[in-house]
């Protein structure tokens, strides 16, 4: 299993919007960055991810699961752009802020710290475990 982080502006697509989609999940569409798209190409069914509210909140608010592997993005006719579908698994009991992540030396190499603008990022197993502990998630 691999781990990921999905960033969204909460006024565009929030954790509550994601939860409302239920087990069917929703396309993680609209990504127009090659590195982010390539990260989605690596995803497999059952991979887990952090759901991150960007811009004003800058915090991890939930856990999601890849429920459909890479396929054409339905929001464009351009074949270069693909996406996966994700479904909400659980809220993060205590949201983990970007400030907390930056303050933790063990997370200094995390993509969220080093590539802050990338909308879909890999997360290492060690980073996953530590952030889950910070947020009180025991899943």
Phi, psi and omega per residue, in radians:
X1 nan 2.486 3.071
X2 -1.961 2.862 -3.114
X3 -2.187 2.609 -3.022
X4 -2.491 3.000 3.008
X5 -2.355 2.256 3.126
X6 -1.971 2.130 -3.111
X7 -1.777 2.403 3.073
X8 -2.582 2.500 3.008
X9 -1.328 2.164 -3.037
X10 -1.067 -0.412 3.103
X11 -1.374 -0.230 3.080
X12 -1.693 -0.878 3.107
X13 -2.635 1.950 -3.046
X14 -1.800 2.977 3.044
X15 -0.992 -0.738 3.120
X16 -1.074 -0.677 3.070
X17 -1.077 -0.754 -3.134
X18 -1.112 -0.804 3.132
X19 -1.042 -0.694 -3.106
X20 -1.093 -0.368 3.118
X21 -1.343 -0.204 3.064
X22 1.137 -2.732 -3.073
X23 -1.178 -0.395 3.123
X24 -1.172 -0.490 3.137
X25 1.277 -2.885 -3.075
X26 -2.669 2.597 3.040
X27 -1.051 2.431 2.987
X28 -1.632 1.261 -2.977
X29 -1.597 3.039 3.071
X30 1.431 0.049 3.137
X31 -1.311 2.169 -3.112
X32 -2.227 0.779 3.088
X33 -2.281 2.231 -3.059
X34 -1.092 -0.701 -3.124
X35 -1.136 -0.743 3.112
X36 -1.123 -0.746 3.099
X37 -1.085 -0.747 3.127
X38 -1.109 -0.620 3.051
X39 -1.063 -0.733 3.125
X40 -1.143 -0.551 3.093
X41 -1.108 -0.424 3.140
X42 -1.465 -0.222 -3.025
X43 -1.306 2.569 3.106
X44 -2.145 2.740 3.069
X45 -0.928 2.340 3.107
X46 1.589 -0.225 3.039
X47 -1.016 2.560 -3.122
X48 -1.880 2.718 3.125
X49 -2.568 2.770 2.983
X50 -1.523 2.450 3.024
X51 -1.759 2.040 -2.978
X52 -2.005 2.152 3.020
X53 -1.465 2.037 -3.101
X54 -1.633 -3.048 3.090
X55 1.163 -1.729 -3.035
X56 -1.378 -0.657 -3.060
X57 -1.451 -0.741 -3.076
X58 0.717 1.172 3.140
X59 -2.724 2.641 3.053
X60 -1.447 2.139 -3.046
X61 -2.003 -0.199 -3.104
X62 -2.865 3.051 3.113
X63 -2.037 2.326 3.102
X64 -2.169 2.887 3.126
X65 -2.284 2.444 3.044
X66 -1.241 2.099 -3.111
X67 -1.986 -0.074 3.010
X68 -2.666 2.237 -3.110
X69 -1.278 3.099 -3.006
X70 -0.849 2.389 3.114
X71 -2.758 2.917 -3.134
X72 -1.031 2.436 3.081
X73 -1.267 2.113 -3.062
X74 -1.259 -0.133 -3.107
X75 -1.572 0.054 3.137
X76 -2.623 2.697 3.030
X77 -1.619 -0.041 -3.119
X78 -1.339 2.006 -3.061
X79 -1.170 -0.178 3.113
X80 -1.215 -0.410 -2.992
X81 -1.795 2.146 -3.105
X82 -2.245 2.939 3.127
X83 -2.709 2.997 3.011
X84 -2.000 2.950 2.993
X85 -1.875 2.491 3.090
X86 -2.246 2.678 3.070
X87 -2.230 2.617 3.108
X88 -1.235 2.403 3.084
X89 -1.855 -0.906 -3.089
X90 -2.861 2.622 3.007
X91 -1.267 2.697 3.012
X92 -1.330 2.086 -3.084
X93 -0.894 -0.766 3.058
X94 -2.208 1.864 -3.133
X95 -0.887 2.459 -3.120
X96 -1.828 2.088 -3.074
X97 -1.470 2.757 3.043
X98 -1.034 -0.650 3.116
X99 -1.057 -0.744 3.109
X100 -1.134 -0.713 -3.135
X101 -1.124 -0.780 3.139
X102 -1.156 -0.463 -3.132
X103 -1.403 -0.224 -3.112
X104 -1.644 1.914 -3.103
X105 -0.968 -0.561 -3.119
X106 -1.201 -0.216 -3.137
X107 -1.892 0.237 -3.087
X108 -1.068 -0.485 -3.128
X109 -1.676 0.033 -3.128
X110 -1.061 2.453 -3.132
X111 -0.983 -0.608 3.139
X112 -1.044 -0.545 3.126
X113 -1.469 -0.750 -3.024
X114 -1.484 -0.544 -3.102
X115 -2.233 1.099 -2.933
X116 -1.052 -0.391 -3.089
X117 -1.602 -0.172 -3.110
X118 -1.239 2.195 -2.987
X119 -1.424 -0.391 3.092
X120 -2.324 2.041 -2.976
X121 -2.254 2.615 2.997
X122 -1.345 2.668 3.066
X123 -2.282 2.279 3.121
X124 -1.289 2.821 3.111
X125 -1.049 -0.701 3.128
X126 -1.148 -0.725 3.096
X127 -1.111 -0.744 3.130
X128 -1.001 -0.874 -3.099
X129 -1.061 -0.781 -3.103
X130 -1.189 -0.772 3.136
X131 -1.147 -0.697 3.081
X132 -1.053 -0.727 3.102
X133 -1.101 -0.770 3.135
X134 -1.040 -0.617 -3.101
X135 -1.615 -0.028 3.127
X136 1.313 0.348 3.133
X137 -1.563 2.183 -3.077
X138 -1.934 0.047 -3.091
X139 -0.851 nan nan
